[in-house]
């Protein structure tokens, strides 16, 4: 057991740099992204704009799916009726696992619309793949449902995206998601709050404002069924809003750059299962080998 983590400082500005070094450099996600751009075909490159460099990127995709389509996806995802853990090292994240390849491919094709596709490809400057996905069920509670319902950024490479698709309406459960914009997120990052132990996260924005030396103005999304949000979780400070009167169902996709379109990468076995696989690859360049493009 690493006892040092129990004595970790609540605020440490070095953690942001250490996170980037760990994933972008040591684990090779920066080099992997560069190879993905290089492998993009001439035809694809002509249609993909240069990757965006906005560290505060988040895009609210109102009515990405119709309420009817969102209900069908939820029904399909919960068809076996077995609620269970979604992540091997977390007792908090519960939901429904989908194992049938055809059902999974249909779910992904439904949410990765041309609207999403254009935004993601523009951001990465190349194609992309689905690293993992979850269909989470968060029951109502008067306390934060998990550490994801405290202000945080996600550890991982600086260039990855999350797409959250809300499968039922906030009017049913009272929950949602809140974000800080680019300027506020940068201020929190500079304060040294990010990437500490999950148990040291806070729900109290006034604590972060005092430490950041500025007022912080969150954007709270209370989504309708079928709404979605696309954002950069390693640099956008965010938190779940705990449901208070019903279960919140949300589909979350973690997206990485890729040299091939997502459906081709999926057939190559690039998607991880969080109950069986590590959250992040020890060497990101192994993804190229899976796709038959090893260097």
C-alpha positions in Angstrom: 0.0 0.0 0.0 1.2 3.5 -0.9 1.0 5.3 2.5 2.3 8.5 1.0 -1.0 9.2 -0.7 -2.7 9.6 2.7 -0.4 12.5 3.5 -0.8 14.1 0.1 -1.5 17.9 0.1 -5.0 19.0 -0.8 -3.6 21.6 -3.1 -0.5 21.0 -5.2 0.2 22.8 -8.5 2.7 20.2 -9.7 0.0 17.6 -10.1 -1.3 19.0 -13.4 2.2 18.8 -14.9 2.7 15.3 -13.5 -0.6 14.2 -15.1 0.5 15.4 -18.5 3.9 13.8 -18.2 2.5 10.5 -17.0 -0.1 10.1 -19.9 1.1 12.2 -22.8 4.8 11.3 -22.4 5.4 8.2 -20.3 2.4 6.2 -21.6 2.8 7.6 -25.1 -0.6 9.1 -25.7 1.0 12.2 -27.2 3.0 10.2 -29.7 0.0 8.0 -30.4 -2.1 11.1 -31.3 0.7 12.3 -33.6 0.8 8.9 -35.4 -3.0 9.0 -35.8 -2.8 12.3 -37.6 0.0 10.9 -39.8 -2.0 7.8 -40.6 -5.0 9.8 -41.7 -5.7 9.3 -45.4 -5.3 12.2 -47.8 -9.1 12.1 -48.4 -9.9 12.2 -44.7 -7.3 14.9 -44.0 -8.9 17.1 -46.6 -12.2 17.0 -44.6 -10.8 17.3 -41.1 -10.0 20.7 -39.8 -6.9 21.2 -37.6 -7.5 20.0 -34.1 -8.9 22.6 -31.7 -6.6 23.6 -28.9 -9.2 25.1 -26.6 -8.5 23.5 -23.2 -12.0 24.6 -21.9 -13.9 22.8 -24.6 -17.4 21.7 -23.9 -20.4 21.5 -26.3 -24.0 21.1 -25.2 -25.8 19.0 -27.8 -29.4 19.7 -27.3 -31.8 17.0 -28.6 -28.9 14.9 -30.0 -31.5 12.0 -29.8 -35.2 12.2 -29.7 -36.8 11.3 -26.4 -38.2 8.2 -28.1 -34.8 7.1 -29.3 -33.3 7.7 -25.9 -36.0 5.6 -24.3 -35.3 2.8 -26.8 -31.6 2.8 -26.0 -32.3 2.7 -22.3 -34.7 -0.2 -22.8 -32.1 -2.1 -24.9 -29.3 -1.4 -22.4 -31.4 -2.6 -19.4 -33.1 -5.5 -21.2 -31.4 -8.2 -19.1 -32.5 -6.3 -15.9 -29.2 -6.9 -14.2 -27.8 -3.9 -12.3 -24.2 -4.3 -11.4 -20.8 -2.7 -11.1 -19.3 -1.1 -14.2 -15.7 -0.5 -13.0 -13.6 -3.1 -11.2 -12.0 -0.6 -8.7 -15.2 1.3 -7.9 -18.2 0.3 -5.8 -20.0 3.5 -6.7 -20.4 3.3 -10.4 -23.3 1.0 -11.1 -25.3 0.4 -14.2 -25.9 -2.1 -17.0 -23.2 -3.9 -19.0 -23.9 -4.8 -22.6 -21.9 -7.7 -24.0 -23.6 -8.5 -27.3 -21.4 -7.0 -30.1 -24.4 -6.3 -32.4 -26.2 -4.4 -29.7 -23.1 -2.5 -28.7 -22.4 -1.5 -32.3 -26.1 -0.4 -32.7 -25.9 1.7 -29.6 -22.7 3.4 -30.6 -23.9 4.1 -34.2 -27.1 5.7 -32.7 -25.2 8.3 -30.6 -22.2 8.9 -32.8 -24.2 11.0 -35.2 -22.8 13.1 -38.0 -23.2 16.1 -35.6 -20.9 14.4 -33.0 -18.6 12.9 -35.6 -17.8 16.4 -37.1 -17.0 17.9 -33.7 -14.8 15.0 -32.5 -12.9 14.7 -35.8 -12.3 18.4 -35.8 -11.0 18.4 -32.2 -8.6 15.5 -32.7 -7.6 16.4 -36.3 -8.1 12.8 -37.3 -10.4 9.9 -36.8 -11.4 8.6 -33.4 -12.3 5.4 -31.4 -14.5 4.6 -28.5 -12.1 3.7 -25.6 -14.9 2.5 -23.3 -18.5 3.2 -22.6 -20.9 2.8 -19.6 -24.6 2.9 -19.1 -24.8 4.2 -15.5 -27.7 4.3 -13.1 -27.5 6.7 -10.3 -30.2 6.4 -7.7 -31.6 9.4 -5.8 -29.9 10.5 -2.6 -29.4 13.5 -0.3 -25.6 13.2 -0.4 -23.2 13.2 -3.3 -23.8 10.0 -5.2 -20.0 9.3 -5.7 -16.7 11.1 -6.1 -17.9 12.0 -9.6 -20.4 14.3 -8.0 -17.6 16.5 -6.5 -15.7 19.1 -8.6 -12.9 17.4 -10.5 -11.0 16.8 -13.7 -10.3 13.3 -14.9 -6.8 11.9 -14.9 -5.7 10.8 -18.4 -4.2 12.2 -21.6 -4.8 15.8 -22.2 -6.4 15.0 -25.6 -9.4 12.8 -24.9 -13.1 13.5 -24.9 -16.2 12.4 -23.1 -19.6 12.3 -24.5 -22.5 12.0 -22.0 -25.9 11.2 -23.4 -28.8 11.6 -20.9 -31.2 8.8 -21.3 -34.0 10.2 -19.1 -35.1 13.7 -18.3 -33.9 15.8 -15.4 -37.5 16.5 -14.6 -37.7 12.8 -13.6 -34.7 12.7 -11.3 -33.5 16.3 -10.5 -29.9 15.6 -11.5 -27.6 16.8 -14.3 -24.0 18.0 -14.8 -22.2 21.2 -14.1 -19.1 22.7 -15.7 -16.7 25.6 -15.3 -15.7 27.5 -18.4 -12.1 27.7 -19.8 -11.1 30.7 -17.6 -12.5 29.3 -14.4 -11.1 25.8 -15.1 -7.7 27.3 -15.7 -7.9 29.2 -12.4 -8.8 26.1 -10.5 -6.0 24.2 -12.2 -3.5 27.0 -11.1 -4.7 26.7 -7.5 -3.3 23.1 -7.3 -6.7 21.5 -6.6 -6.8 19.1 -9.5 -5.8 15.4 -9.6 -5.5 14.9 -5.9 -7.0 11.9 -4.0 -10.7 11.4 -4.8 -11.6 11.6 -1.2 -10.2 15.1 -1.0 -12.5 16.5 -3.7 -15.1 19.0 -2.6 -18.7 19.9 -3.5 -18.2 23.4 -2.2 -17.4 25.8 -5.0 -16.7 28.6 -2.5 -13.7 26.7 -1.3 -12.3 26.5 -4.9 -13.2 30.2 -5.5 -11.3 31.3 -2.4 -8.2 29.3 -3.3 -8.4 30.4 -7.0 -8.8 34.1 -6.0 -11.8 34.7 -8.2 -15.6 34.1 -8.3 -16.5 30.9 -10.2 -19.6 30.7 -12.3 -20.7 27.2 -13.1 -22.9 26.3 -16.0 -25.5 23.8 -14.8 -27.1 21.5 -17.3 -30.5 20.0 -16.4 -30.9 17.9 -19.5 -34.0 16.6 -21.3 -34.0 13.0 -22.4 -31.8 12.7 -25.5 -29.7 15.8 -24.7 -25.9 15.3 -24.6 -22.7 17.1 -23.8 -19.2 16.7 -25.3 -16.2 17.9 -23.3 -12.5 17.6 -22.5 -12.6 16.0 -19.1 -8.9 16.3 -18.2 -9.0 20.2 -18.4 -12.7 21.1 -18.0 -13.6 21.2 -14.3 -16.9 19.5 -13.9 -19.2 17.6 -11.5 -22.3 15.5 -11.6 -25.5 17.0 -10.0 -26.9 14.3 -7.7 -30.4 13.1 -8.5 -32.9 13.7 -5.7 -36.2 12.1 -6.8 -35.5 9.4 -9.3 -32.7 7.3 -10.9 -30.5 9.2 -13.4 -29.6 7.1 -16.5 -26.7 8.3 -18.6 -24.6 6.8 -21.4 -21.0 7.9 -21.3 -18.4 7.3 -24.0 -14.7 8.0 -23.6 -13.2 8.9 -27.0 -9.6 8.8 -28.2 -7.9 9.8 -31.5 -7.5 7.0 -34.0 -6.1 6.4 -37.5 -9.3 4.6 -38.5 -13.0 5.4 -38.3 -14.5 4.3 -34.9 -16.5 1.4 -36.4 -13.3 -0.1 -38.0 -11.3 0.4 -34.8 -14.2 -1.3 -32.9 -13.9 -4.4 -35.1 -10.2 -4.5 -34.4 -10.9 -4.9 -30.6 -9.7 -1.5 -29.4 -12.5 -1.0 -26.9 -11.8 -1.6 -23.2 -14.1 -3.2 -20.6 -13.6 -1.3 -17.3 -14.5 -4.4 -15.3 -11.7 -6.3 -16.9 -9.2 -3.8 -18.3 -7.1 -1.0 -16.8 -8.6 2.4 -17.2 -5.6 3.6 -19.4 -3.1 1.7 -21.5 0.4 1.3 -20.1 1.6 2.0 -23.7 -0.8 3.8 -26.0 1.1 2.7 -29.1 -0.2 -0.8 -28.6 -3.5 0.5 -30.0 -1.8 1.0 -33.4 -0.7 -2.7 -33.3 -4.3 -3.8 -32.6 -5.4 -1.9 -35.7 -2.6 -3.5 -37.8 -0.6 -0.3 -38.0 2.2 -1.1 -35.5 5.3 1.0 -35.8 
